[in-house]
């Protein structure tokens, strides 16, 4: 039975507004190679997106205990790494998910989380 995994791409601190055309083209080639490797392994990419930097994001602390929700505009907390994108892949084994995650382009590291099947 196939399982789904979320691959979180954690990169060094960066500003998406300063990415050059050359850097963008290089990244697209690297992610194209990753997609080809996933397909060659008999797995599938079910989704994924690149994310803009934390300087344009915001955080929300939901309302609780009678207090209203709190909204905080970016830049968010000072960090040495940011979540720059993600993939959702489907593969037969956790071992294959590990092997494929190791091929995902990043200047930082990759986090992999199994996706809980909510169709139970």
C-alpha distances in whole Angstrom, upper triangle without the diagonal:
4,7,10,13,17,19,23,25,28,32,35,37,38,40,38,41,43,40,42,41,41,38,36,36,35,32,31,31,29,26,26,26,23,21,22,20,17,17,18,16,13,12,14,16,16,19,22,26,28,30,34,36,37,40,39,37,38,37,37,38,37,40,40,43,45,45,44,41,42,41,42,42,41,42,40,40,41,38,38,34,33,29,30,26,23,20,16,14,10,9,6,8,11,14,13,14,17,18,18,19,22,23,23,27,29,32,31,28,24,22,19,17,14,14,14,12,15,14,15
4,7,10,14,16,19,22,25,28,32,34,35,36,34,38,39,36,38,37,37,34,32,32,31,28,27,27,26,23,23,22,19,18,19,17,14,14,16,13,11,9,10,12,12,16,18,22,25,27,31,32,33,37,36,34,35,34,34,35,35,38,38,41,43,43,42,39,40,39,39,39,38,38,36,37,38,35,34,31,29,26,26,23,19,16,13,10,6,5,4,7,10,12,11,11,14,15,15,16,19,20,20,23,25,29,28,25,21,19,16,14,11,11,12,11,14,14,15
4,7,10,13,16,19,22,25,29,31,32,33,32,35,37,34,36,36,35,33,31,31,30,27,26,27,25,22,22,22,19,18,19,18,14,15,17,14,13,10,11,12,11,14,16,20,23,24,28,30,30,34,33,31,31,30,31,32,31,34,35,38,40,40,39,36,36,35,36,36,35,35,33,33,35,32,31,28,26,23,23,20,16,14,10,8,5,6,6,7,8,11,10,9,12,14,14,14,17,18,18,22,23,27,25,22,18,16,12,11,7,8,9,9,12,13,14
4,7,10,13,16,19,22,26,28,29,30,28,32,33,31,33,33,33,30,28,28,27,24,23,24,22,19,20,20,17,16,18,17,13,15,17,15,13,10,9,9,9,11,13,16,19,21,24,26,27,30,29,27,28,27,28,29,28,32,32,36,38,37,36,32,33,32,32,32,31,32,30,30,31,29,28,25,23,19,20,17,13,10,7,6,4,7,9,10,9,13,11,9,12,14,13,13,16,17,16,19,21,24,23,20,16,14,10,9,6,5,8,8,12,13,15
4,6,10,13,16,19,22,24,25,27,25,29,30,28,30,30,30,27,25,26,25,22,22,23,20,17,19,19,15,15,17,16,13,15,17,15,15,11,10,10,10,11,11,15,17,18,22,23,24,27,27,25,26,25,26,27,27,31,31,34,37,36,34,31,31,30,30,30,28,29,27,27,28,25,25,21,19,16,17,14,10,8,6,5,6,8,11,10,9,11,11,7,10,12,11,10,13,14,13,16,17,21,19,16,12,10,7,6,4,5,9,11,14,16,17
4,6,10,12,16,19,21,22,23,22,25,27,25,28,28,28,25,23,24,23,20,20,21,19,16,18,18,15,14,18,17,14,16,19,17,17,13,12,10,10,9,9,12,14,15,18,19,20,24,23,21,22,21,22,24,24,28,29,32,34,33,32,28,28,27,26,26,25,25,23,24,25,22,22,18,16,12,13,10,7,6,5,7,9,11,14,14,12,14,13,9,11,14,12,10,13,14,12,15,15,18,16,14,10,8,6,5,6,6,10,12,15,17,19
4,6,9,13,16,18,19,21,20,23,24,22,25,25,25,21,20,21,20,16,17,18,15,13,16,16,12,13,16,15,12,16,18,16,17,13,13,10,11,10,9,11,12,13,17,18,19,22,22,20,22,22,23,25,26,30,31,34,36,34,33,29,29,27,26,26,24,24,22,22,23,20,19,15,14,11,11,9,5,5,6,8,11,12,15,15,12,14,13,9,10,12,9,7,10,11,8,11,11,14,13,10,7,6,5,7,9,10,14,16,18,21,23
4,6,10,13,15,16,18,17,21,22,20,23,23,23,20,19,21,19,16,17,19,16,14,17,17,14,15,18,17,15,19,21,19,21,17,16,13,14,12,10,10,10,11,14,14,15,19,19,17,19,18,21,22,24,27,29,32,34,32,31,27,26,24,23,22,20,20,18,19,19,16,16,12,10,7,8,6,5,7,9,11,14,16,19,18,15,17,16,12,12,14,12,9,12,13,10,11,10,13,11,9,6,5,6,8,11,12,16,18,20,23,25
4,6,10,12,13,15,14,18,19,17,19,20,20,16,16,18,16,13,14,16,13,11,15,15,13,14,18,17,16,19,21,20,21,18,17,14,16,14,10,10,9,10,12,13,14,17,18,17,19,19,22,24,26,30,31,34,36,34,32,29,27,25,23,22,20,19,18,18,18,15,14,10,8,6,6,5,6,8,11,13,17,18,21,20,18,18,17,14,14,15,13,9,11,11,8,8,6,9,8,7,5,7,9,12,15,16,19,22,24,26,29
4,7,9,11,13,14,17,18,16,19,21,21,17,17,19,17,14,16,18,15,14,18,18,16,18,21,20,19,23,24,23,25,22,21,18,19,17,14,13,11,11,13,11,12,16,17,16,18,18,21,23,25,29,30,33,35,33,31,28,26,24,22,21,18,17,15,15,15,11,10,6,5,5,6,8,9,12,15,17,20,21,24,23,20,21,20,17,16,17,15,12,13,14,11,10,7,8,6,5,6,7,11,13,17,18,21,24,26,29,31
4,6,8,11,11,15,15,13,16,18,18,14,14,17,15,12,15,17,14,14,18,18,16,19,21,21,21,24,25,25,27,24,23,20,22,19,16,14,12,11,12,10,12,14,16,16,18,19,23,25,27,31,32,36,37,35,33,29,27,25,22,21,17,16,15,15,14,11,9,5,5,6,6,9,11,14,17,19,23,24,27,26,23,23,22,19,18,19,17,14,14,14,11,9,6,5,4,7,8,11,14,17,20,22,25,28,30,32,34
4,6,10,12,15,14,13,16,19,18,14,16,18,17,14,18,19,17,17,21,21,19,22,25,24,24,27,29,28,30,28,27,24,25,23,19,17,14,13,13,11,12,14,16,17,19,20,23,25,28,32,33,36,38,35,33,30,27,25,22,21,17,15,15,14,12,9,6,4,6,9,9,12,15,18,21,23,27,28,31,29,26,26,26,23,21,22,21,17,17,17,15,12,9,6,6,9,12,14,17,20,24,25,28,31,33,36,38
4,7,10,12,12,12,16,19,19,15,16,19,18,16,19,21,19,19,23,24,22,24,27,27,27,30,32,31,33,30,29,26,27,24,20,18,15,13,12,9,9,10,13,14,16,18,21,23,26,30,32,35,36,33,31,28,25,22,19,17,14,12,12,11,9,7,5,5,6,9,9,13,16,20,23,25,29,30,33,32,29,29,29,26,24,25,24,20,20,21,18,15,12,10,9,12,14,16,20,22,26,26,29,32,34,37,39
4,6,9,8,9,12,15,16,12,13,17,16,14,17,19,18,18,21,23,21,23,26,26,27,29,31,31,33,30,29,25,26,23,19,17,13,11,10,7,9,9,12,13,16,18,22,24,27,31,33,36,37,34,32,28,26,23,20,17,13,11,12,13,11,10,9,8,7,10,9,13,16,19,23,25,29,31,34,33,30,31,30,27,26,26,24,21,21,21,18,15,12,10,11,14,16,18,21,24,27,28,31,33,34,37,40
4,5,6,7,11,14,15,12,13,16,17,15,17,20,19,19,22,24,23,24,28,28,28,31,33,33,34,32,30,26,27,23,20,16,13,11,8,5,8,7,9,11,15,17,21,24,27,30,33,36,36,33,31,27,25,21,18,15,12,10,12,14,13,12,12,11,10,12,10,13,17,20,24,26,30,32,36,35,33,33,32,29,28,29,27,24,24,23,20,17,15,14,15,17,19,21,24,25,29,29,32,34,35,38,40
4,5,6,9,12,13,11,10,14,14,12,14,18,17,17,19,22,21,22,25,26,26,28,30,31,32,29,27,24,24,21,17,14,10,8,5,5,9,9,9,11,15,18,21,25,27,30,33,37,37,34,31,28,25,22,19,16,13,12,14,16,16,15,15,13,11,12,9,11,15,18,22,24,28,31,34,34,32,32,31,28,27,28,25,23,23,22,19,16,14,14,15,18,19,20,23,25,28,28,31,33,34,36,39
4,6,9,11,14,12,11,15,16,15,16,20,20,19,22,24,24,25,28,29,29,31,33,34,35,33,30,27,27,24,20,16,13,11,8,8,11,9,9,13,16,19,23,26,29,32,35,38,38,35,32,29,26,23,20,17,14,13,16,18,17,17,17,16,14,15,13,15,19,22,25,28,32,34,38,37,35,36,34,31,31,31,29,26,27,26,22,19,18,17,19,21,22,24,27,28,31,31,34,36,37,39,42
4,6,10,11,10,10,14,15,14,16,19,19,19,22,24,24,25,28,29,29,31,33,34,36,33,31,28,29,25,22,18,15,14,11,10,13,12,13,16,19,22,26,29,32,35,38,41,41,38,35,32,29,26,23,19,16,15,17,19,18,18,17,16,15,16,14,16,20,23,27,29,33,35,38,38,36,36,35,32,31,31,29,26,26,25,22,19,17,16,18,21,22,25,27,30,33,33,36,38,39,41,44
4,7,8,6,6,10,11,10,12,15,15,16,18,20,20,22,24,25,26,28,30,31,33,30,28,25,26,23,19,16,13,12,11,11,14,14,14,17,21,23,27,30,33,36,39,42,43,39,37,33,31,27,25,22,18,17,19,21,20,19,17,16,15,15,12,15,18,21,24,26,30,32,36,35,33,34,32,29,29,28,26,24,24,22,19,16,14,14,16,19,20,23,25,28,31,31,34,36,37,40,43
4,5,5,6,9,10,11,12,14,15,16,18,20,21,22,24,26,27,29,30,32,33,32,30,26,28,25,22,19,15,16,14,14,18,17,18,20,24,27,31,34,36,40,42,46,46,43,40,37,34,31,28,25,22,21,23,25,23,22,21,19,18,19,16,18,21,23,27,28,32,34,37,37,36,35,33,31,31,30,27,26,25,23,21,17,16,16,19,22,23,26,28,31,33,34,37,39,40,42,45
4,5,5,6,9,10,10,12,14,15,16,18,20,21,23,24,26,27,29,30,32,30,28,25,27,24,21,18,15,16,15,16,20,20,20,22,26,29,32,36,38,41,44,48,48,45,42,39,36,33,31,27,24,23,26,28,26,25,24,22,21,21,17,18,21,22,26,28,31,33,37,37,35,35,33,31,31,30,27,26,26,23,20,17,17,17,21,23,24,27,29,31,34,34,37,39,40,42,45
4,5,5,6,9,10,11,12,14,15,17,18,20,21,23,25,26,27,29,31,29,28,25,27,25,22,19,16,18,17,18,22,22,22,25,28,31,34,38,40,43,46,49,50,47,44,41,39,35,33,30,26,25,27,29,27,25,23,22,21,21,18,19,21,23,26,27,31,32,36,36,34,34,31,30,29,28,25,24,24,21,19,16,16,16,19,22,23,26,28,31,34,34,38,39,41,43,46
4,6,5,6,9,10,11,12,14,15,17,18,20,21,23,25,26,27,29,27,26,23,25,22,19,17,14,15,15,15,19,19,20,22,25,28,31,34,37,40,43,46,47,44,42,38,36,32,30,27,24,22,24,25,24,22,20,18,17,17,14,15,18,20,24,25,28,30,33,33,32,31,29,27,26,25,23,21,21,18,16,13,12,12,16,18,20,23,25,28,30,31,35,36,38,40,43
4,5,5,6,9,10,11,12,14,15,16,18,20,21,23,24,26,27,26,24,21,22,20,16,14,11,13,13,14,18,19,19,20,24,27,30,33,35,39,41,45,45,43,40,36,34,31,29,26,23,22,24,25,24,22,21,19,17,17,13,14,16,18,21,23,26,28,32,32,30,30,28,26,26,25,22,21,21,18,16,13,13,14,17,19,19,22,24,26,29,29,33,34,36,38,40
4,5,5,6,9,10,10,12,14,15,17,19,20,21,23,25,26,25,23,20,23,20,18,16,13,16,16,18,22,22,22,24,28,30,33,36,38,42,44,48,49,46,43,40,38,35,33,30,27,26,27,29,28,26,24,22,20,20,16,16,18,19,22,23,26,28,31,32,31,30,28,26,26,25,22,21,21,18,16,13,14,15,19,21,21,24,25,28,30,30,34,35,37,39,42
4,5,5,6,9,10,11,13,14,15,17,19,20,21,23,25,24,22,20,23,21,18,16,14,17,17,18,22,23,23,25,28,30,34,37,39,42,45,48,49,46,44,40,38,35,33,30,27,26,27,28,27,25,22,20,19,19,15,16,17,18,22,22,25,27,30,30,29,28,25,24,24,22,19,19,18,15,14,10,12,13,16,18,19,22,23,27,29,30,33,35,37,38,41
4,5,5,6,8,10,10,12,14,15,17,18,20,21,23,21,20,17,19,17,14,13,11,13,14,15,19,20,21,22,25,27,30,33,35,39,41,45,46,43,41,37,35,32,30,28,25,24,24,26,24,22,20,17,16,15,12,12,14,15,18,19,22,24,27,27,26,26,23,21,21,20,17,16,16,13,11,8,9,11,14,15,16,19,20,23,25,26,30,31,33,35,38
4,5,5,6,9,10,10,12,14,15,17,18,20,21,20,18,15,18,16,13,12,10,14,15,17,21,22,22,23,26,28,31,34,36,40,42,46,46,44,41,38,36,33,31,29,26,26,26,28,27,25,23,20,19,17,14,13,14,14,17,18,21,23,26,27,26,26,23,21,22,20,17,17,17,14,12,10,12,14,17,18,17,20,21,24,25,26,29,30,32,34,37
4,6,5,6,9,10,11,12,14,15,16,18,20,19,18,16,19,18,16,15,14,17,19,20,24,26,25,26,30,32,35,37,39,43,45,49,50,47,45,41,40,37,35,32,30,29,29,31,30,27,25,22,21,20,16,15,16,16,19,19,22,23,26,27,26,25,22,21,21,19,16,17,16,13,12,10,13,15,18,19,18,21,22,25,26,27,31,32,34,35,38
4,5,5,6,9,10,11,13,14,15,17,19,18,17,15,18,17,15,14,13,16,18,19,23,25,25,25,29,30,33,36,37,41,43,47,48,46,44,40,38,35,34,31,28,28,28,29,28,25,23,20,19,17,14,14,14,14,17,17,20,21,24,24,23,22,19,18,18,16,13,13,13,9,8,6,9,12,14,15,15,18,19,22,24,25,29,30,32,34,36
4,5,5,6,9,10,11,12,14,15,17,15,14,11,14,13,11,11,10,14,16,18,21,24,23,23,27,28,31,33,35,39,41,44,45,43,41,37,36,33,32,30,27,27,27,28,27,24,23,19,18,16,13,11,11,10,13,14,17,18,21,22,21,21,18,16,17,15,12,12,13,9,7,6,10,13,15,15,14,16,17,19,21,22,25,27,29,30,33
4,5,5,6,9,10,11,12,14,16,15,13,12,14,14,13,13,13,17,19,21,25,27,26,26,30,31,34,36,38,41,43,47,48,46,44,40,39,36,35,33,30,30,30,31,31,28,26,23,21,19,16,14,14,13,15,14,17,18,22,22,22,22,19,17,18,17,13,14,15,11,10,10,13,16,18,18,17,20,19,22,23,23,27,28,30,31,34
4,5,5,6,9,10,10,12,15,14,14,13,16,16,15,16,16,19,22,23,26,29,29,29,32,33,36,38,40,43,45,49,50,48,46,42,41,38,37,35,32,32,32,33,32,29,27,23,22,20,18,16,15,14,16,15,17,18,21,21,21,20,17,16,17,14,11,13,13,9,9,9,13,16,18,18,16,19,19,22,23,24,28,28,31,32,35
4,5,5,6,9,10,11,13,11,11,10,13,13,12,14,14,17,20,22,25,27,27,27,30,31,33,35,37,40,42,45,47,45,43,39,38,36,35,33,30,30,29,30,30,27,25,21,20,18,16,14,12,11,13,11,14,14,18,18,17,17,14,13,13,11,8,9,10,6,6,7,11,14,16,15,13,16,15,18,19,20,24,25,28,29,31
4,5,5,6,9,10,11,10,8,7,11,11,11,13,14,18,21,23,26,28,28,27,30,31,33,35,36,40,42,45,47,45,43,39,39,36,35,33,31,31,31,32,32,29,27,24,22,19,17,14,12,10,11,10,12,13,17,18,18,18,14,13,15,13,10,11,13,10,9,11,14,18,19,18,16,17,16,18,19,19,23,23,26,27,30
4,5,5,6,9,10,10,10,10,13,14,15,16,18,21,24,26,29,32,31,31,34,35,37,39,40,44,45,49,51,49,47,43,42,40,39,37,35,35,34,35,35,32,30,27,25,23,20,18,16,14,15,13,14,14,17,18,19,18,14,14,16,14,11,13,14,11,11,13,16,20,21,20,18,20,19,21,21,22,26,26,29,29,32
4,5,5,6,9,9,10,10,14,15,15,18,19,22,25,27,29,32,32,31,34,35,37,39,40,44,45,49,50,49,47,43,42,40,39,38,35,35,34,35,34,31,29,26,25,22,20,18,16,13,14,12,13,12,15,16,16,15,11,12,13,10,7,10,11,8,9,12,15,19,20,18,16,18,17,19,20,21,24,25,28,29,31
4,5,5,7,5,6,7,11,12,13,16,18,21,24,26,28,31,31,30,32,33,35,37,37,41,42,46,48,46,44,41,40,38,37,36,34,34,33,34,33,30,29,25,24,21,20,17,14,11,11,8,9,9,12,13,14,13,9,9,11,10,6,9,11,9,10,13,16,20,20,18,15,17,15,17,17,18,21,21,24,25,27
4,5,5,5,6,8,11,13,15,18,20,23,26,29,31,34,33,32,35,35,37,39,40,43,45,48,50,48,46,43,43,40,40,39,37,37,36,37,37,34,32,29,27,24,22,19,17,13,13,10,10,10,13,15,16,16,12,12,15,13,10,13,15,12,13,16,19,23,24,22,19,20,18,20,19,20,23,22,25,26,28
4,5,7,9,11,15,17,18,21,22,26,29,31,33,36,36,35,38,38,40,42,43,46,48,51,53,51,50,46,46,44,43,41,39,39,38,39,39,35,34,30,29,26,25,22,20,16,16,13,13,12,13,15,17,15,12,13,15,12,10,14,15,12,14,17,20,24,24,23,20,22,20,22,21,22,25,25,28,28,30
4,5,9,11,14,17,18,21,23,26,29,31,33,36,36,35,37,37,39,41,41,45,46,49,51,50,48,45,45,43,42,41,39,39,37,38,38,34,33,29,28,25,24,22,19,16,15,11,11,9,10,11,13,12,8,10,12,10,8,12,13,12,13,17,20,23,24,21,19,20,17,19,18,20,23,23,26,26,28
4,7,10,13,16,18,21,23,27,30,32,34,37,37,35,37,37,39,41,41,44,45,49,51,50,48,44,44,43,42,41,40,40,38,39,39,36,35,31,30,27,26,22,19,16,14,11,9,7,9,11,13,13,10,11,14,12,11,14,16,15,16,19,22,26,26,24,21,21,18,19,18,19,21,21,24,24,26
4,7,10,12,14,18,20,23,27,29,31,34,33,32,34,34,35,37,37,40,42,45,47,46,44,41,41,39,39,38,36,36,35,36,36,33,32,28,27,23,22,19,16,12,11,7,6,5,7,10,11,12,8,9,12,11,9,12,14,13,14,17,20,24,24,21,18,18,15,16,15,15,18,18,21,21,23
4,6,9,11,15,18,21,24,27,29,32,31,29,31,31,33,35,35,38,40,43,45,44,42,38,38,36,36,35,34,34,33,34,35,32,31,27,25,22,21,17,14,10,8,5,5,7,10,12,14,15,11,10,14,14,11,12,15,14,14,17,19,23,23,21,18,18,15,16,15,14,17,17,20,20,22
4,6,8,11,14,17,21,23,25,28,27,26,28,28,29,32,32,35,37,41,42,41,39,35,35,33,33,32,30,31,29,31,31,29,28,24,22,18,17,13,10,7,6,4,6,9,13,14,15,16,13,11,14,14,11,12,15,13,12,15,17,21,21,19,16,16,14,15,14,14,17,17,19,20,23
4,7,11,14,17,20,23,25,28,26,25,26,27,28,30,30,33,35,38,40,38,36,33,33,31,31,31,29,30,29,31,32,29,29,25,22,19,18,14,11,7,5,5,7,10,14,16,16,18,15,13,17,17,14,14,18,17,15,17,19,23,23,21,18,17,15,15,14,12,15,14,16,17,20
4,7,11,13,17,20,21,24,23,21,23,23,25,27,27,31,33,36,38,36,34,30,30,28,28,27,26,27,26,27,29,26,26,23,20,16,15,11,8,6,5,7,10,13,17,18,18,20,18,15,18,18,15,14,18,17,14,16,18,21,21,19,16,16,14,15,14,13,16,16,17,19,22
4,7,10,13,16,18,21,19,18,20,21,23,25,26,30,32,35,36,35,32,29,28,26,26,24,23,23,23,24,25,23,23,19,16,13,11,7,5,4,6,9,12,15,19,20,19,21,18,15,17,18,15,13,16,15,12,13,14,18,18,17,14,14,13,14,15,14,17,18,19,21,24
4,6,10,13,15,18,16,15,18,19,21,24,25,29,31,35,36,34,31,27,27,24,23,21,20,20,20,22,23,21,21,17,14,11,9,6,6,7,9,12,16,19,23,23,22,24,21,18,20,20,17,15,18,17,13,13,14,17,17,17,15,15,15,16,18,17,20,21,22,24,27
4,7,10,12,15,14,13,17,18,21,24,25,29,31,35,36,34,31,27,26,23,22,20,18,18,18,20,20,18,18,15,12,9,6,4,7,9,12,15,19,21,25,25,24,25,23,20,21,21,18,16,18,17,13,12,12,14,15,15,14,15,16,18,20,19,22,24,25,27,30
4,6,9,11,10,10,13,15,17,21,22,26,29,32,33,30,28,24,23,20,18,16,14,14,14,17,17,16,16,13,10,7,5,5,8,11,14,17,21,24,27,27,25,27,25,22,22,23,20,18,20,19,15,14,13,15,15,16,15,15,17,18,21,20,23,25,25,28,31
4,7,8,7,8,11,14,17,21,23,26,29,32,33,30,27,24,22,18,16,14,11,12,12,15,16,15,16,13,10,9,7,8,12,15,18,21,25,28,31,31,29,30,29,25,26,27,24,21,23,22,18,16,15,16,16,17,17,18,20,21,24,23,26,28,29,31,34
4,5,6,7,10,13,17,20,22,26,28,32,32,29,27,23,21,17,15,12,9,9,10,12,12,12,12,10,7,8,7,10,13,17,20,23,27,29,33,32,30,31,30,26,26,27,25,22,23,22,19,17,15,15,15,16,17,18,20,22,25,24,27,30,30,33,36
4,5,5,8,10,13,16,19,22,25,28,29,26,23,20,17,14,11,9,6,6,6,9,9,10,12,10,7,8,9,12,15,19,21,25,28,31,34,33,30,32,31,27,27,29,26,23,24,25,21,19,17,16,16,17,18,18,21,22,25,24,27,29,30,33,35
4,6,8,11,15,18,21,24,26,29,30,26,24,21,18,14,11,8,5,4,6,9,10,11,13,13,10,12,12,15,18,22,25,28,31,34,37,37,34,35,34,31,31,32,30,27,28,28,24,22,19,19,18,20,21,22,24,25,29,28,30,33,33,36,38
4,7,10,14,17,20,22,25,29,29,26,23,19,17,13,11,7,5,6,9,12,14,14,17,15,12,13,12,15,18,21,24,27,31,33,37,37,34,36,35,31,31,33,30,27,29,28,25,23,21,21,21,22,22,23,25,26,28,27,30,32,32,34,37
4,7,10,14,16,19,22,26,26,23,20,16,14,11,9,6,5,7,7,11,13,14,16,15,11,11,12,13,16,20,22,25,29,31,35,34,32,34,33,29,29,31,29,26,27,28,24,23,20,21,20,21,21,21,23,23,25,24,26,29,28,31,34
4,7,10,13,16,19,22,22,19,16,13,10,7,5,4,5,8,7,10,13,14,18,16,13,13,15,16,18,22,23,27,30,33,36,36,33,35,35,31,31,33,31,28,30,30,26,25,23,23,22,23,23,22,24,23,26,25,26,29,28,31,33
4,7,10,13,15,19,19,16,14,10,8,6,5,7,8,10,8,10,13,14,18,17,14,14,16,17,19,22,23,27,30,32,35,35,32,34,34,30,30,33,31,27,30,30,27,26,24,24,23,23,22,21,23,22,24,23,24,27,26,29,31
4,6,9,12,15,16,13,11,7,6,5,6,9,11,13,11,13,17,18,21,20,17,17,19,20,21,24,24,28,30,33,36,35,33,36,35,32,32,35,33,30,32,33,29,29,27,28,26,26,25,23,24,23,25,23,24,26,25,28,30
4,7,9,12,13,10,9,6,5,7,8,12,14,16,13,14,18,19,22,21,19,19,22,22,23,26,26,30,32,35,37,36,34,36,36,33,33,36,34,31,33,35,31,32,29,30,27,27,26,24,25,24,26,24,24,27,25,28,30
4,6,10,11,9,7,5,7,9,11,15,17,19,17,18,21,22,26,25,22,21,24,24,24,27,27,30,32,35,37,36,34,37,37,33,34,37,35,32,35,36,33,33,31,32,30,29,28,26,26,24,26,24,23,26,23,27,28
4,7,7,6,5,4,7,10,13,17,20,22,19,20,24,25,29,28,26,25,27,28,28,30,30,34,35,38,40,40,37,40,41,37,38,41,39,36,39,40,37,37,35,36,34,33,32,29,30,28,29,27,26,28,26,29,30
4,5,5,7,7,10,13,16,20,22,24,21,22,26,27,30,29,27,27,30,30,30,32,32,35,36,39,41,40,38,41,41,38,38,41,40,37,40,41,38,39,37,38,35,34,33,30,30,28,29,27,26,28,26,29,30
4,5,9,10,13,16,19,23,25,27,24,24,28,29,33,32,31,30,33,33,33,36,35,38,40,42,44,43,40,43,44,41,41,44,43,40,43,45,42,42,40,41,38,37,36,33,33,31,32,30,29,31,29,32,32
4,7,10,12,16,19,22,25,27,25,26,29,31,34,34,32,32,34,35,35,37,37,40,41,44,46,45,43,46,47,43,44,47,45,42,45,47,43,44,42,42,40,39,38,35,36,33,35,33,31,33,31,33,34
4,7,9,12,15,19,22,24,22,22,26,28,31,31,29,29,32,32,33,35,35,39,41,43,45,45,42,45,45,42,42,45,44,41,43,45,41,42,39,40,37,37,36,33,34,32,34,32,31,33,31,34,35
4,6,10,13,16,19,22,20,21,25,27,30,30,28,27,30,30,31,33,34,37,39,42,44,44,41,44,44,41,41,44,43,39,42,43,40,40,38,38,36,36,35,33,33,32,33,31,31,32,30,33,34
4,7,10,13,16,19,17,18,22,24,27,26,24,24,26,26,27,30,30,34,36,39,41,41,38,41,41,37,38,41,39,36,38,39,36,36,34,35,32,32,31,29,30,28,30,28,28,30,28,31,32
4,7,10,13,15,14,15,19,21,24,24,22,22,24,25,26,29,30,34,36,39,42,41,38,41,41,37,37,40,38,35,37,38,35,35,32,32,30,30,30,28,30,28,30,29,29,31,29,33,34
4,7,10,12,11,13,17,19,23,22,19,20,21,22,24,27,28,32,35,38,40,40,37,40,39,36,36,38,36,33,35,36,33,32,30,30,28,29,28,27,28,27,30,28,29,31,29,33,34
4,7,9,8,10,14,16,19,19,17,18,19,21,23,27,28,32,35,37,40,40,37,39,39,35,35,37,35,32,34,35,31,30,27,27,26,27,26,25,27,27,30,28,29,32,31,34,36
4,6,7,10,13,15,19,18,16,17,18,20,22,26,27,31,34,37,40,40,37,39,38,35,35,37,35,31,33,33,30,28,26,26,25,26,26,25,27,27,30,29,30,33,32,35,37
3,4,8,10,12,15,15,13,14,15,17,20,24,26,30,33,36,39,38,35,37,36,33,32,34,32,29,30,31,27,25,23,22,21,23,23,23,26,26,29,28,30,33,32,35,38
4,7,8,10,13,13,11,13,14,17,20,24,27,30,33,36,39,38,35,37,36,33,32,34,32,28,29,30,26,24,21,21,20,22,22,23,25,26,29,29,31,34,34,37,39
4,6,8,12,12,10,12,14,17,19,23,25,28,32,34,37,36,33,34,34,31,30,32,30,27,28,29,25,24,21,20,19,20,21,20,23,24,27,26,28,31,31,34,36
4,6,10,11,10,13,15,18,20,24,26,29,32,34,37,36,33,34,34,30,29,32,30,27,27,29,26,24,21,20,18,19,20,20,23,23,27,27,29,32,32,35,37
4,7,9,10,13,15,18,21,25,27,30,33,35,38,36,33,34,34,31,29,31,30,26,27,28,25,23,20,18,16,18,20,20,23,24,28,28,31,34,34,38,39
4,5,7,10,13,16,18,22,25,27,30,32,35,33,30,30,31,27,26,27,26,23,23,24,22,20,16,15,13,14,16,16,20,21,25,26,28,32,32,36,37
4,7,11,12,16,18,22,24,26,30,31,34,32,29,29,29,26,24,25,25,21,21,22,20,18,14,12,10,12,14,15,19,21,25,26,29,32,33,37,38
4,7,9,12,14,18,21,23,26,27,30,29,25,26,26,23,21,23,21,18,18,19,16,15,11,9,7,9,11,12,16,18,22,23,26,29,30,34,35
4,6,9,12,15,18,21,24,26,29,28,25,26,25,22,21,22,21,17,18,19,15,14,11,11,9,10,11,12,15,17,20,21,24,27,28,31,33
4,6,8,12,14,17,21,23,26,25,22,23,23,19,19,20,18,15,16,17,14,13,10,11,10,10,9,10,12,14,17,18,21,24,25,28,30
4,7,11,14,17,21,23,26,25,23,24,23,19,19,20,18,15,16,16,12,11,9,10,10,11,10,12,14,16,19,19,22,25,26,29,31
4,7,11,13,17,19,23,23,21,22,20,17,17,18,16,13,15,15,11,10,10,12,12,12,10,11,12,14,16,16,20,22,23,26,28
4,7,10,13,16,19,19,17,19,17,14,15,16,13,11,14,13,10,11,11,14,13,12,9,9,10,11,13,13,16,18,20,22,25
4,6,10,13,16,17,15,17,15,11,13,14,11,10,13,12,9,11,13,16,16,14,11,11,10,11,12,12,15,17,19,21,23
4,7,10,14,14,13,16,14,10,13,14,12,11,14,14,12,15,16,19,19,16,13,12,10,10,10,9,12,13,15,17,20
4,7,10,11,11,13,10,8,11,12,9,9,13,13,11,15,17,20,20,17,14,13,10,10,10,10,13,14,16,18,20
4,7,9,10,12,10,8,12,13,11,12,15,15,15,18,20,24,23,20,16,15,12,12,10,10,12,12,15,16,18
4,6,8,9,7,6,10,11,9,11,14,15,15,19,21,24,24,20,17,16,13,13,11,12,14,14,17,18,19
4,7,9,7,8,11,12,12,14,16,17,18,22,24,27,26,23,20,18,15,15,12,13,15,14,18,18,19
4,5,5,6,9,10,11,12,15,16,17,21,23,26,24,21,18,16,13,13,11,13,15,15,19,20,20
4,5,5,6,9,10,10,12,15,15,19,20,23,21,18,15,13,10,10,9,12,14,15,19,20,20
4,5,5,6,9,10,11,13,15,18,20,23,21,18,15,14,12,13,12,15,17,19,22,24,24
4,5,5,6,8,10,11,13,17,19,22,21,17,15,15,12,13,12,15,18,19,22,23,24
4,6,5,6,9,10,11,15,16,19,18,15,12,11,8,10,9,12,15,16,20,21,22
4,5,5,6,9,10,14,15,18,16,13,10,10,8,10,11,14,17,19,23,24,25
4,6,5,7,9,13,15,17,17,14,12,12,11,14,14,17,20,22,25,27,28
4,5,5,7,11,13,16,16,13,11,12,10,13,14,16,19,21,24,25,27
4,5,5,9,10,13,13,10,7,8,7,11,12,15,18,20,23,25,27
4,6,8,10,12,11,9,8,10,10,14,15,18,22,24,27,29,30
4,6,9,12,12,11,10,12,12,16,17,20,23,25,28,30,31
4,7,10,11,9,8,10,11,14,16,18,22,24,26,28,30
4,7,9,9,9,12,14,17,19,21,25,27,29,31,33
4,5,6,7,11,13,17,20,21,25,27,30,32,34
4,7,9,13,16,19,23,24,28,31,33,35,37
4,7,10,14,17,20,22,26,29,31,33,35
4,7,10,13,17,19,22,25,28,31,32
4,7,10,13,16,19,22,24,27,28
4,7,10,13,16,19,21,24,25
4,7,9,13,16,18,21,22
4,6,9,12,15,18,19
4,6,9,12,15,15
4,6,9,12,13
4,6,9,10
4,6,7
4,5
4
